[in-house]
Amino acid sequence: MQRHHEELVRDGNFRSAKTAAQQMADMAKSLERDAQLESVLGLRSRELGLEIGENMGRSLSHDLANSIPFDQGRSMGISH
């Protein structure tokens, strides 16, 4: 999803990029509420291509939430 978000930003599709970022945030929040799933994913993070959990420290859900891109349109001075 993060690569998709980056592609949308690169293409100038900020509305869809914002939607993708919101979906990532929703997934991180959902994961935070499911401690068992978070634990399983944390143990398999490297296999799943989730390198953030072991590198940042706290919990996988917090690391995922922190990795979500901020609103690109707002940062570029573009109003929606």
ROVO-544434 format. One record per atom (N, C-alpha, C): residue in one letter; x, y, z; atom name. Coordinates in Angstrom, 1 decimal, m for minus. Layout:
residu,u,v,w,atome
A,X,Y,Z,CA
...
//
This chain:
residu,u,v,w,atome
M,0.8,m1.2,0.0,N
M,0.0,0.0,0.0,CA
M,0.9,1.3,0.0,C
Q,2.0,1.2,0.7,N
Q,2.9,2.4,0.8,CA
Q,3.4,2.7,m0.6,C
R,3.8,1.6,m1.4,N
R,4.3,1.9,m2.7,CA
R,3.2,2.5,m3.6,C
H,2.0,2.0,m3.4,N
H,0.9,2.5,m4.2,CA
H,0.7,4.0,m3.9,C
H,0.8,4.3,m2.6,N
H,0.6,5.7,m2.2,CA
H,1.7,6.5,m2.8,C
E,2.9,6.1,m2.8,N
E,4.0,6.8,m3.4,CA
E,3.8,7.1,m4.9,C
E,3.3,6.0,m5.6,N
E,3.0,6.2,m7.0,CA
E,1.9,7.2,m7.2,C
L,0.9,7.2,m6.4,N
L,m0.1,8.2,m6.5,CA
L,0.4,9.6,m6.3,C
V,1.2,9.8,m5.3,N
V,1.8,11.1,m5.1,CA
V,2.7,11.5,m6.3,C
R,3.5,10.6,m6.7,N
R,4.4,10.9,m7.9,CA
R,3.6,11.3,m9.1,C
D,2.4,10.7,m9.3,N
D,1.5,11.0,m10.4,CA
D,0.7,12.2,m10.2,C
G,0.8,12.8,m9.0,N
G,0.0,14.0,m8.7,CA
G,m1.5,13.7,m8.3,C
N,m1.8,12.5,m8.0,N
N,m3.1,12.1,m7.7,CA
N,m3.3,12.2,m6.1,C
F,m3.3,13.4,m5.6,N
F,m3.3,13.6,m4.2,CA
F,m4.6,13.1,m3.4,C
R,m5.7,13.2,m4.1,N
R,m6.9,12.8,m3.5,CA
R,m6.9,11.3,m3.2,C
S,m6.5,10.5,m4.2,N
S,m6.3,9.1,m4.1,CA
S,m5.2,8.7,m3.1,C
A,m4.1,9.5,m3.1,N
A,m3.0,9.3,m2.1,CA
A,m3.5,9.4,m0.7,C
K,m4.4,10.5,m0.5,N
K,m4.9,10.7,0.8,CA
K,m5.8,9.5,1.3,C
T,m6.6,9.0,0.3,N
T,m7.4,7.9,0.6,CA
T,m6.6,6.6,1.0,C
A,m5.5,6.4,0.2,N
A,m4.6,5.3,0.5,CA
A,m4.0,5.4,1.9,C
A,m3.5,6.7,2.2,N
A,m3.0,6.9,3.6,CA
A,m4.0,6.6,4.7,C
Q,m5.2,7.0,4.4,N
Q,m6.3,6.8,5.4,CA
Q,m6.5,5.3,5.6,C
Q,m6.5,4.5,4.5,N
Q,m6.7,3.1,4.6,CA
Q,m5.5,2.5,5.4,C
M,m4.3,2.9,5.2,N
M,m3.2,2.4,5.9,CA
M,m3.4,2.7,7.4,C
A,m3.8,3.9,7.7,N
A,m4.1,4.3,9.1,CA
A,m5.1,3.4,9.7,C
D,m6.2,3.2,9.0,N
D,m7.3,2.3,9.5,CA
D,m6.8,0.9,9.8,C
M,m5.9,0.4,8.9,N
M,m5.3,m0.9,9.1,CA
M,m4.5,m1.0,10.4,C
A,m3.7,0.1,10.6,N
A,m2.8,0.1,11.8,CA
A,m3.6,0.2,13.0,C
K,m4.7,0.9,13.0,N
K,m5.6,1.0,14.2,CA
K,m6.3,m0.3,14.4,C
S,m6.7,m1.0,13.4,N
S,m7.3,m2.3,13.5,CA
S,m6.3,m3.3,14.1,C
L,m5.1,m3.3,13.7,N
L,m4.1,m4.1,14.2,CA
L,m3.8,m3.9,15.6,C
E,m3.8,m2.6,16.0,N
E,m3.6,m2.3,17.4,CA
E,m4.6,m2.9,18.4,C
R,m5.8,m3.1,17.9,N
R,m6.9,m3.7,18.7,CA
R,m6.8,m5.2,18.7,C
D,m6.0,m5.8,17.9,N
D,m5.9,m7.3,17.9,CA
D,m4.5,m7.7,18.3,C
A,m4.2,m7.8,19.6,N
A,m2.9,m8.1,20.1,CA
A,m2.3,m9.4,19.6,C
Q,m3.2,m10.4,19.4,N
Q,m2.7,m11.7,19.0,CA
Q,m2.2,m11.6,17.5,C
L,m3.0,m11.0,16.7,N
L,m2.6,m10.8,15.3,CA
L,m1.3,m10.0,15.2,C
E,m1.2,m9.0,16.0,N
E,m0.1,m8.1,16.0,CA
E,1.2,m8.9,16.4,C
S,1.0,m9.8,17.3,N
S,2.1,m10.6,17.8,CA
S,2.6,m11.6,16.7,C
V,1.6,m12.2,16.0,N
V,1.9,m13.2,14.9,CA
V,2.6,m12.4,13.8,C
L,2.1,m11.3,13.4,N
L,2.7,m10.5,12.3,CA
L,4.1,m10.0,12.7,C
G,4.3,m9.6,13.9,N
G,5.6,m9.2,14.4,CA
G,6.6,m10.3,14.3,C
L,6.2,m11.5,14.6,N
L,7.2,m12.6,14.5,CA
L,7.5,m13.0,13.0,C
R,6.6,m12.7,12.1,N
R,6.8,m13.0,10.7,CA
R,7.0,m11.7,9.9,C
S,7.4,m10.6,10.5,N
S,7.5,m9.3,9.8,CA
S,8.5,m9.4,8.7,C
R,9.6,m10.0,8.9,N
R,10.7,m10.0,7.8,CA
R,10.1,m10.9,6.7,C
E,9.5,m12.0,6.9,N
E,9.0,m12.8,5.9,CA
E,7.9,m12.1,5.1,C
L,7.1,m11.3,5.8,N
L,6.1,m10.5,5.1,CA
L,6.5,m9.2,4.5,C
G,7.8,m8.9,4.6,N
G,8.3,m7.7,4.1,CA
G,8.0,m6.5,4.9,C
L,7.7,m6.7,6.2,N
L,7.5,m5.6,7.2,CA
L,8.7,m5.4,8.0,C
E,9.6,m4.7,7.6,N
E,10.9,m4.5,8.3,CA
E,10.8,m3.4,9.4,C
I,9.7,m2.8,9.5,N
I,9.6,m1.7,10.5,CA
I,9.5,m2.1,11.9,C
G,8.8,m3.2,12.2,N
G,8.5,m3.7,13.5,CA
G,9.8,m3.9,14.3,C
E,10.8,m4.5,13.8,N
E,12.0,m4.8,14.5,CA
E,13.0,m3.7,14.6,C
N,12.8,m2.7,13.7,N
N,13.8,m1.6,13.6,CA
N,13.4,m0.5,14.5,C
M,12.1,m0.2,14.7,N
M,11.7,0.9,15.4,CA
M,11.5,0.7,16.9,C
G,11.1,m0.6,17.2,N
G,11.1,m0.9,18.7,CA
G,9.7,m1.1,19.3,C
R,8.9,m0.2,19.4,N
R,7.6,m0.4,20.2,CA
R,6.8,m1.5,19.7,C
S,5.7,m1.3,19.2,N
S,4.8,m2.4,18.7,CA
S,4.7,m2.2,17.2,C
L,4.3,m3.3,16.6,N
L,4.2,m3.3,15.1,CA
L,3.1,m2.3,14.7,C
S,2.0,m2.2,15.5,N
S,0.9,m1.3,15.1,CA
S,1.4,0.2,15.2,C
H,2.2,0.5,16.3,N
H,2.7,1.8,16.4,CA
H,3.7,2.1,15.3,C
D,4.5,1.2,15.0,N
D,5.5,1.4,13.9,CA
D,4.8,1.6,12.6,C
L,3.8,0.8,12.3,N
L,3.0,1.0,11.1,CA
L,2.3,2.3,11.0,C
A,1.7,2.7,12.1,N
A,1.1,4.1,12.2,CA
A,2.1,5.2,12.0,C
N,3.3,5.0,12.5,N
N,4.3,6.1,12.3,CA
N,4.9,6.1,10.9,C
S,4.7,5.0,10.2,N
S,5.3,4.9,8.8,CA
S,4.3,5.5,7.8,C
I,3.1,5.8,8.2,N
I,2.1,6.3,7.3,CA
I,2.4,7.7,6.8,C
P,2.4,7.9,5.5,N
P,2.8,9.2,5.0,CA
P,1.8,10.3,5.5,C
F,2.3,11.5,5.7,N
F,1.4,12.6,6.1,CA
F,0.7,13.1,4.8,C
D,m0.2,14.0,5.0,N
D,m1.0,14.5,3.9,CA
D,m0.1,15.3,2.9,C
Q,0.2,14.7,1.8,N
Q,1.1,15.3,0.8,CA
Q,0.5,16.6,0.3,C
G,m0.8,16.7,0.1,N
G,m1.3,17.9,m0.5,CA
G,m1.2,19.1,0.5,C
R,m1.4,18.8,1.7,N
R,m1.3,19.9,2.7,CA
R,0.2,20.3,2.8,C
S,1.1,19.4,2.8,N
S,2.5,19.7,2.9,CA
S,3.0,20.5,1.7,C
M,2.3,20.4,0.6,N
M,2.8,21.1,m0.6,CA
M,2.0,22.4,m0.8,C
G,1.1,22.7,0.2,N
G,0.3,23.9,0.1,CA
G,m0.8,23.8,m0.8,C
I,m1.3,22.6,m1.1,N
I,m2.4,22.4,m2.0,CA
I,m3.6,22.2,m1.2,C
S,m4.7,22.9,m1.4,N
S,m5.9,22.7,m0.7,CA
S,m6.8,21.7,m1.4,C
H,m7.6,21.0,m0.7,N
H,m8.4,19.9,m1.3,CA
H,m9.8,20.4,m1.4,C
//
